Amino acid sequence: MRRRPNSSTSPREVSTFWATPSSAGTSTRARRPNGGFFDRIRQLTPRTSGHSLATIIEAINRTVRGWYEYFKHSYFNVFDSLDGKIRRRLRAILRKRFKISGHTNHTDNVRWPNAYFANHGLFFMAEARRLELESLRKGTR
């Protein structure tokens, strides 16, 4: 939270997390998931974390579900890339734990495919969007 001075005697708190200030003094929805999302994912996925993969994925899911619910009606075409970046962070943790040095040359995708993370309960925004659109087309929502 950032404090912005107001004409009254007490400063008013303004949230910079979910909204962006507009010139009219009201707040509007942010246009795209920006650096705040990746900052939070970086906090939750340090490569030297001693937590189990299930614990890390559980923490990530809370953040990812919130961001998905907020942005699902706007820029849905970014979900694939966001999911990929999250899986890349998780693969980096696993690579560190198995003492595999260097950067990936796409062998990590074979070693730990997307299904590996799905089996561990990782929430995929692109898959959730696809299922939601499918249910809307069928009229079963």
ABEGO torsion letter per residue (X at the ends): XBBBBBABABBBBBBAAABBBBAAGBBBBBABBBAAAAAAAAAABBAABABBAAAAAAAAAAAAAAAAAAAAABBAAAAAAAAAAAAAAAAAAAAAAAGBBEBBAGAAAAABBAAAAAAAGBBBAAAAAAAAAAAAAAGAX
